[in-house]
């Protein structure tokens, strides 16, 4: 079963750089957190990737639930929000199968998400812990170079940005961006009134994540 899922994802990756477009998705989770935050962020990131990386991602992201079989249609799933997250046992198992079968989850802390995301991902991978990725990790060295890791987009608690990962059998299956808020940076510039260079930095780091995922 697992090799069939892997082959399916490989086909999706190949089509991403061909004439057929591929979709990425936003994760709709339960628990009360605002999974729908930053509505312009993914469309802007897709537009940037299609222009700068030559990808052919469908302009509008899909919305998918962690327990849905539809999640296997999307090689990249993005998760964001500020509040509580709850995965049922079935959702955790489905998400695990998706990730070990070739899928990828990017969790972006929109502020206040960390404790809930870490707790629920422990249901998905009880045997794994998030580890901080070194600045030398390839995710920071794709088309755009980030020699000091994640860029700082929003201040939040004034802490340095950190990138954490879950690594399953040598493969990064989940990347968690913390104390940076890339999603806010991807949004239309007038939404948060960020400096233009921060908007571009956020998009470049997002493009690096996409490029890394489809190059694994």
Helices and strands as residue ranges (DSSP letters): H 2-16, E 25-28, H 41-52, E 62-65, G 69-73, E 77-79, H 89-100, E 105-108, H 114-124, E 131-132, G 138-140, E 162-168, E 171-178, H 182-186, H 189-192, H 196-213
